[in-house]
Amino acid sequence: METRKEKFIRLATYRTNLVLEKLRILGNLSNKTNYDYTDEEINKIFAAIDSQLRITKARFSGKSKRQFSL
């Protein structure tokens, strides 16, 4: 029987490697010989990635991004 810690390590390793591979594949689009893109399009891509990364990181720290305060 797999412990919760072992399950976390197994899944975290697998899922992290998937994310890293997808980022490497995304990087292939940077080849201007094969693709045409604007700075605005690139900024949108990385803004979306940065946003999701902040949300995911906050979930691990226990901080909720949905709180409002004045």
Residue frames as a rotation matrix with the C-alpha (Angstrom) as fourth column:
MET 1
0.579 0.815 0.000 0.00
0.815 -0.579 0.000 0.00
0.000 0.000 -1.000 0.00
GLU 2
-0.281 -0.661 0.695 1.33
0.666 -0.656 -0.354 3.39
0.691 0.364 0.625 -1.02
THR 3
-0.252 0.149 -0.956 1.55
0.847 -0.443 -0.292 6.06
-0.467 -0.884 -0.015 1.70
ARG 4
0.811 0.579 -0.079 0.20
0.500 -0.758 -0.419 9.56
-0.303 0.300 -0.905 1.13
LYS 5
0.368 -0.778 -0.509 3.79
-0.385 -0.626 0.679 10.88
-0.847 -0.054 -0.529 1.06
GLU 6
-0.557 -0.572 0.602 4.86
0.244 0.581 0.777 8.30
-0.794 0.579 -0.184 -1.54
LYS 7
0.177 0.726 0.664 1.79
0.938 0.079 -0.336 9.10
-0.297 0.683 -0.668 -3.63
PHE 8
0.839 0.091 -0.536 2.58
0.052 -0.995 -0.087 12.83
-0.541 0.045 -0.840 -3.45
ILE 9
-0.087 -0.972 -0.218 6.18
-0.369 -0.171 0.914 12.29
-0.925 0.160 -0.344 -4.52
ARG 10
-0.491 -0.050 0.870 5.17
0.618 0.684 0.388 9.99
-0.614 0.728 -0.305 -7.38
LEU 11
0.428 0.780 0.456 2.47
0.889 -0.274 -0.367 12.32
-0.161 0.563 -0.811 -8.71
ALA 12
0.751 -0.195 -0.631 4.41
-0.064 -0.972 0.224 15.55
-0.657 -0.128 -0.743 -8.11
THR 13
-0.353 -0.933 0.070 7.42
-0.091 0.109 0.990 14.19
-0.931 0.343 -0.123 -9.98
TYR 14
-0.387 0.279 0.879 5.30
0.844 0.492 0.215 12.99
-0.372 0.824 -0.426 -12.89
ARG 15
0.635 0.761 0.134 3.22
0.757 -0.578 -0.303 16.17
-0.153 0.294 -0.944 -13.16
THR 16
0.502 -0.548 -0.669 6.21
-0.160 -0.819 0.551 18.50
-0.850 -0.169 -0.498 -12.75
ASN 17
-0.576 -0.740 0.349 8.03
0.177 0.303 0.936 16.71
-0.798 0.601 -0.043 -15.54
LEU 18
-0.003 0.665 0.747 4.94
0.984 0.136 -0.117 17.07
-0.179 0.734 -0.655 -17.75
VAL 19
0.852 0.322 -0.412 4.84
0.310 -0.946 -0.097 20.83
-0.421 -0.045 -0.906 -17.12
LEU 20
0.084 -0.920 -0.383 8.57
-0.246 -0.391 0.887 21.19
-0.966 0.020 -0.260 -17.81
GLU 21
-0.568 -0.255 0.782 8.27
0.594 0.531 0.605 19.22
-0.570 0.808 -0.150 -21.06
LYS 22
0.411 0.800 0.437 5.34
0.905 -0.303 -0.298 21.36
-0.106 0.519 -0.848 -22.22
LEU 23
0.742 -0.218 -0.634 7.36
-0.049 -0.961 0.273 24.51
-0.669 -0.172 -0.723 -21.48
ARG 24
-0.398 -0.910 0.117 10.26
0.005 0.126 0.992 23.14
-0.918 0.395 -0.045 -23.54
ILE 25
-0.328 0.374 0.868 7.84
0.911 0.369 0.185 22.43
-0.251 0.851 -0.461 -26.38
LEU 26
0.774 0.595 -0.216 6.37
0.546 -0.800 -0.247 25.94
-0.320 0.073 -0.944 -26.07
GLY 27
0.241 -0.794 -0.559 9.90
-0.129 -0.597 0.792 27.27
-0.962 -0.119 -0.246 -26.39
ASN 28
-0.436 -0.370 0.820 10.12
0.686 0.453 0.570 25.71
-0.583 0.811 0.056 -29.84
LEU 29
0.531 0.738 0.418 7.69
0.843 -0.409 -0.349 28.39
-0.087 0.537 -0.839 -31.02
SER 30
0.529 -0.376 -0.761 10.39
0.077 -0.871 0.484 31.02
-0.845 -0.315 -0.432 -30.48
ASN 31
-0.448 -0.718 0.533 12.00
0.582 0.218 0.783 30.09
-0.679 0.661 0.320 -33.81
LYS 32
0.048 0.462 -0.886 11.25
-0.304 -0.838 -0.454 33.15
-0.951 0.291 0.101 -35.98
THR 33
-0.845 -0.365 -0.390 12.21
-0.483 0.212 0.850 31.17
-0.228 0.907 -0.355 -39.09
ASN 34
-0.851 0.516 -0.100 9.13
0.437 0.801 0.410 28.99
0.291 0.305 -0.907 -38.68
TYR 35
0.057 0.900 -0.432 6.72
0.998 -0.060 0.007 31.26
-0.020 -0.431 -0.902 -36.79
ASP 36
-0.586 -0.117 0.802 5.55
0.234 -0.972 0.029 34.86
0.776 0.205 0.597 -36.79
TYR 37
0.273 0.652 -0.707 4.38
0.918 0.042 0.394 36.46
0.286 -0.757 -0.587 -33.56
THR 38
0.266 -0.100 0.959 4.18
-0.043 -0.995 -0.092 39.81
0.963 -0.017 -0.269 -31.83
ASP 39
-0.830 -0.549 0.096 5.51
-0.056 -0.088 -0.995 40.92
0.555 -0.831 0.042 -28.46
GLU 40
-0.314 0.803 0.506 1.89
-0.942 -0.332 -0.057 41.36
0.122 -0.495 0.861 -27.37
GLU 41
0.566 0.517 -0.641 1.12
-0.495 0.836 0.238 37.70
0.659 0.183 0.729 -28.12
ILE 42
-0.203 -0.738 -0.643 4.19
0.292 0.581 -0.760 36.56
0.935 -0.342 0.097 -26.21
ASN 43
-0.835 -0.077 0.545 3.27
-0.425 -0.538 -0.728 38.80
0.349 -0.839 0.416 -23.27
LYS 44
0.179 0.972 0.149 -0.24
-0.941 0.125 0.315 37.27
0.288 -0.196 0.937 -23.19
ILE 45
0.416 -0.091 -0.905 1.20
-0.035 0.993 -0.116 33.74
0.909 0.080 0.410 -23.15
PHE 46
-0.514 -0.751 -0.415 3.58
0.398 0.220 -0.891 34.46
0.760 -0.623 0.185 -20.29
ALA 47
-0.610 0.417 0.674 1.03
-0.724 -0.638 -0.261 36.51
0.321 -0.647 0.691 -18.35
ALA 48
0.499 0.832 -0.241 -1.31
-0.686 0.549 0.478 33.51
0.530 -0.074 0.845 -18.41
ILE 49
0.227 -0.513 -0.828 1.49
0.352 0.836 -0.421 31.17
0.908 -0.196 0.370 -17.31
ASP 50
-0.782 -0.566 0.260 2.63
0.016 -0.436 -0.900 33.57
0.623 -0.700 0.350 -14.56
SER 51
-0.222 0.799 0.559 -0.93
-0.894 -0.396 0.212 34.00
0.390 -0.452 0.802 -13.31
GLN 52
0.693 0.509 -0.511 -1.59
-0.329 0.853 0.405 30.29
0.642 -0.112 0.759 -13.06
LEU 53
-0.127 -0.831 -0.541 1.79
0.423 0.449 -0.788 29.72
0.897 -0.329 0.294 -11.41
ARG 54
-0.769 -0.120 0.628 1.00
-0.413 -0.658 -0.630 32.33
0.489 -0.744 0.456 -8.73
ILE 55
0.235 0.945 0.229 -2.41
-0.893 0.117 0.435 30.76
0.384 -0.307 0.871 -8.10
THR 56
0.618 -0.038 -0.785 -0.97
0.049 0.999 -0.009 27.27
0.785 -0.033 0.619 -7.82
LYS 57
-0.485 -0.865 -0.129 1.89
0.281 -0.014 -0.960 28.40
0.828 -0.502 0.250 -5.57
ALA 58
-0.503 0.379 0.777 -0.60
-0.754 -0.631 -0.181 30.19
0.421 -0.677 0.603 -3.29
ARG 59
0.587 0.759 -0.283 -2.57
-0.546 0.629 0.554 26.96
0.598 -0.171 0.783 -2.90
PHE 60
0.249 -0.586 -0.771 0.54
0.492 0.762 -0.420 25.27
0.834 -0.274 0.478 -1.50
SER 61
-0.783 -0.587 0.207 1.26
0.159 -0.510 -0.845 28.12
0.602 -0.628 0.493 0.92
GLY 62
-0.396 0.726 -0.562 -2.32
0.915 0.257 -0.312 28.15
-0.082 -0.638 -0.766 2.19
LYS 63
-0.689 0.136 -0.712 -2.86
-0.013 -0.984 -0.176 31.72
-0.725 -0.112 0.680 1.01
SER 64
0.087 0.799 0.595 -6.06
0.848 0.255 -0.466 32.39
-0.524 0.544 -0.655 -0.84
LYS 65
-0.885 -0.406 0.230 -5.88
0.460 -0.682 0.568 34.75
-0.074 0.608 0.790 -3.81
ARG 66
-0.293 0.876 0.384 -9.60
0.577 -0.158 0.801 35.44
0.762 0.456 -0.459 -3.53
GLN 67
0.072 0.284 -0.956 -9.49
0.960 -0.279 -0.010 37.50
-0.269 -0.917 -0.293 -0.34
PHE 68
0.096 0.018 0.995 -10.25
0.489 -0.872 -0.031 41.18
0.867 0.489 -0.092 -0.50
SER 69
0.215 0.004 -0.977 -9.17
0.934 -0.292 0.205 43.79
-0.285 -0.956 -0.066 1.98
LEU 70
0.775 0.101 0.624 -8.97
0.332 -0.905 -0.265 47.58
0.538 0.412 -0.735 2.09
